[in-house]
Amino acid sequence: MKHDRRVSDTSVSPPRRERDRGVRRVLFIVLGLNLSVAAVKLTLSATTGALSLLADGIHALLDASSNVVGIVGIAVASRPADAGHPYGHRRFETLAALCIGLLILSGMAGILRGLWEGIAGRRALPDVSALSAVVLAVTIAANFAISRYESRKGAELHSGVLQADADHTLSDTLGALAVLASFGAAWLGFRAADLVAAVVVALLIARTAWSVLRENIGVLADRARLDPLAVRDVALSIAEVRGAHKIRSRGSADHVHVDLHIHVDPSMTVECAHRVTHDVAGAVRAAFPEVADVLIHTEPADGRENDVASIAPSDPRLRA
């Protein structure tokens, strides 16, 4: 007796529609805030001639650009499954997050050019004032607030795009702190302070880009999302299940696909096996709300169902 059962949510359910609307709403709010911060920083850069502030302004402008990418990505990802995309369009959100990472990297080009000009002595020293320092401090506070808000909403809505964008904004906050420190060093006579701060900002941009790209490439590479041992425990919580193995998971943070094999009494009727399979699928989705699709292969117990190494053979923890 073998019985396959899929319990899935490839359509866009009301909770997911509401989640997608929430993500878009956050992105629109943050877009407006980021454009305001970028405008202030770029204006200050033009006034003072500070390369570090120009770098930070570009970083802030990229924050806004990434918001636009995220809005478009979510709009596509929220479409329901169709004949050409039976698993839905959720990976478009991951692609949007990858685009954010690439946008972050692209912003380094202008900064590196300015650094080269500064090192070669072809760039004038910045003319900073107390007023510019105060304005920059205000933008730092605004950036930090934006990052925390977006990070909180990203965790609440299980959104990779919001989390990636929150990390981007936080790195912008750290970069702005380096710029503010360079203002103080310049007042104390440290002529290279602006260039040093620009290098710090460039490194922060590179670090953020790597973090965003690594996380979302993992999604496209079908990195495991759930602990197979935890999924097995959930399956075994159903009384009629004697074992579970070949447990796999993949997907994004809020849209996980799971497949597994379960063992039941060989004498069980198909009708009963169908019910047990459905119960296991429901238990998995209840234990892991991020699961959107469960595929279960039901087979008769053969005495090997308690072989721990068969749960997820690729899991290094299960290698003897």
N, C-alpha and C positions, 0 to 999 in steps of 0.2 A: 504493500500500500504506500503510495506516494501522493502527496497533495500539496500543491503550491497555492499560496494565497497572498495577494497583494492588497494592502490597505494604504491608500495614498490620498494626497490632496494636491493634485496637479492643476486643479482649477484655482482661481483666486478666491479664497473664502473671505467672508466678511471681516474676521479678525486680521487677515493679511492685508486686505484693502485698507483697513483703518491704520495698520502699521505703516504701509507705504505712504499714506496721506500724512501721517505723523512725521516720517523721515523727510518728505518734501517740504513740509511746513518748517521744520528746523533748518533745512538747507537754505530756504528763502530768507529766513530771519538772519542767519549767519552771513549770507551773501551780502545783505545790506550793511551789516556791521563791518565786515571785512573790507568792503569798498571804502567805507568812511575812514578806517584806520590806514589803509593803503594811501588814500589821498593825502592824509595829514603827513605821513612819513615821506612821501615823494616830494611834497611841497617843501618840507623842512630840508630835504636833501638838496633841492635846487637852491634854497636860500643859504645853506651853510657850506655846500660843496663837499660834505662828508661822504666818502665812499662807503663806509660802514652803514650809514643811514640809507644810501641808495640801495645797497644789498638788502637791507631789512625791508625797504619799501617794495622791492621786487618780490621778496618773500611774501609780504602781505598781499600783493597783487595776485600772486599765485594761489594764495588761500581763496581769494574770490573766484579765480578761474576754476579751481577744483570744485567749488560749490556748484558752478554751472554744469561741469561734467557730471557731478553726482546727481543733480536734478534730472538731467537727460537720461542717465543710466537707470535711475529708479523708475522713470516713466516707462522705459522699455521693459524693465524687469517685472513690473507689476502686471504685465499683460497675461491673460490666462493661457493655459496650454492649448495648442492647436495641432492639426495633423502634421505639420512640419516640425513642431517642437513639443512632442508628447510629454516631455519632462518639465515643460514650462520655460520661462525666460529668465530664471533667477541669476544665471551666470553673467548676465549683462551688468548686474550690480558689481560683480567681481571685476569685470572688465573696466568698469568706470573707476573703481578703486585703483586698478593698475595704471590707468591714464593719469590719475592724480599723482602717483609715484613718478611717472615720466615727466609730468609737468614740473614737479619739484626739481628734478635733475636739470631740466632745461633752463631753469632760472639761474643756474650757476655760471652760465656762459658769460653774461654781462659782468658778473662779479669778478670772475677770473681775469677778464680783459682790464677791468679797472685796477686790479691788483698789479698786473704787469705794468700798467702805466705808472702806478705809484712807485713801484720798485725802480723803474727806469728814470724816475724823477720828472716825469711829464705830467704830473698831477699836482695842483696847488694844495697847500695845507687847508684843512677845513676851518671855517670861521664860525665857531659855536658860541652860543650865549646862554645865559641862565634861563631865558624864556624857552629856547629850543629844548633845553634839558627838561624843563617842567612839562612841556607838551609831550615829549617822548615818554616821560614817566606815566602820564595819563594813558597813552596808548598801550603801555605795558600792562597796566591794570585792566584795560579793556580787553586786550588779547587773552590774558589769563582767565578772565570771566567767561569769554567766548569759548575757550578751550574746555573749561570745566562744565559749562552748560552742554556743549556738544558731546563730550565724553559721557556725561550722565544720561543724556537722551540716547546715545549709541548703545549703551549697556541696557537701557530700558527697552529699546526697540530691537535689540539684537541686530544692529546694522553695521556691517563692515565698512561701508562708505563713511558713516558718521564717525566711527572710531578712527579710521585713517585720517579723516579731515581734522579731528580733534588733536591727533598727534602732530599733524602739520602745523596747526595753530599754536600748540604748545612750544614747538621748536622755534616758531616765530617770536614767542614771548622770551625765550632764552636768548635768542639772537639780539633782541632789543635791549636786554639787560647788558649784553656785551657792548653794545653801541653806547649805552648810557655810561658804562664804566670808561669807555674810550674818551668820552667828553671830559670826564674828570681828569684822566691822565693827560689829556691835551692841555688843560688849564695849568697842570703842574709842570708842563714843559716837555712831556714825552712826545716827540714829533711823530714817531711811528705808531702811535696808539690807534689811529684810524685804520691803518693797514692791518694791524694785529686783530682788531675787532672784526674787520671784514673777513679775515681768515677763519675766525671763530664761527661767524655766521655761515660761511661756506661749508665748514665741517658739519655744522648742525643740519644744514640742508641735506648734505649727503647722507648723514645718519638717518634722518627721517625718511628719505627716499628709499634707502635700503630696507628699513623696517616695513614700510608699506608694501613694497614690491615682494619681499620675502613672504609676508602673510598671505597675500592674495595669489601669488604663484602657487603656494601650497594648496589653495582651493582648486585651481585649475589642474594641478597634478594629482588630485584625488587623495590628498592627505587624510588619514583617519581622523574622524571628528569625535567619536565616542569610545570610551574604554570598553573593549570587548568583554572583560570580566564583569563589568557593571551591567551590560546588556544581558549577559548570561544569567546573572542573579535575578534580573527582572523576569526573564523567560521561565526560570525554575520556580518563580513564585506562583505560577499556575499549577495546581495540584496534579493534573494529568501529564504534565511534561516531565519526562525522565532525563532529558539531557538537551544540550544546545551546543552547536559548534559552527565552524566556518562563518564567524560573525565579522561583518565588514560594515564600514560607514564612510561616507564622503559627503561633500557639499559645503555650503557656506554656513556661517554661524547661526543663521536663522532658518535655514532650509536644508536639513540633513536627510540623506537617503540611507536606509539601513537594510541589509539583507542577512539572513541567518537560516540555519537548519535546526529543526527541533525533532526530538525523538518521542514517540508515544507508544502505547501498548499496541503490539502487532494485531491484536484481535479487535481493536477499536473500529467501529463503523466509519464510513466516509463522512456521514452526517456529523458524528461526534468529533472526528478529526477536524472537520471544518469549523466547528464551534470553538474547539481548543485553539486552533490557529488564529481565529479572530480574536479570542481572549488575549493571546500573547501579543498580537499586534496592538491591541488597545492598551495593554499594560506598558508596552514600550513607549507608546506615544504619550501616555500619562506621566511616565517617569522622566521623559525627555521631551518637553514641549516644543523644542526646536525641530523635532522630527516631522517631516512632511510626507515621507513615503516609506513603507515597510514592506519588504518582500520576504516571505517565509516559505521555506521548503520543508514540508512535513513528511517524515519517514518513520518506519517501524524501528523500535529499539532493538539493537543487535548485540548488546553487552559491552559495546565500546563507547557508549554515550558519555561516560564519565572520564574519558581520556582528555585531560586538561590541555595537552599539547595540540589537540585538534580544534580548540575553540577559535584561535586565530593564529595559525602556524607562523605567520610573519612577525608576531609580537615577540621581541627579544626577551621579555620577562618570562616567556613560556618555554625558552630553550633550555634543555637539560645539558 
